[in-house]
């Protein structure tokens, strides 16, 4: 797990144009206690720690659960639903509000691409971030548009890693 504000500060320090960190928004699925009691405790403790910094907000929705084997209720698959849409809406809202001059989106989710393109096309300076080895969000080569992508390495992860509450 990473400390979101520290990660954001790292990214801002490496932006291709000078900026200051105004806000950090974290978008995540929250484990449901009935299905994942320990994971939901982790989530709640991390969230409380993150939002102690007034610049950080956490937007979450309950994870959706699928039980493919009705004979084994302990086996399930969990997935985030609506998180990418919530993030995309925040990108559009931030762009329309015109209160900041740059945003950095840390995601490889291509469902976010329409929001990234909207922000870019409406004059927002947009950068993206991803872990080294991933593709990062990119405009098609023939579009003539360019996004700067911060590819973070293992040493970057280690520098912003958050200690485990349950150790």
Secondary structure, DSSP 8 states (H G I E B T S, - for coil): -B-HHHHHHHHHHT-SS------EEEEEEE--TTT-HHHHHHHHHHHHHHTTSTTEEEEEEE-EEE-S-TT-TT--EEE--SHHHHHHHHHHHHHHHT--SEEEEE---GGGHHHHHHHHHTT-EEEEEEETTS------GGG----EEEEE-HHHHHHHB---TT-
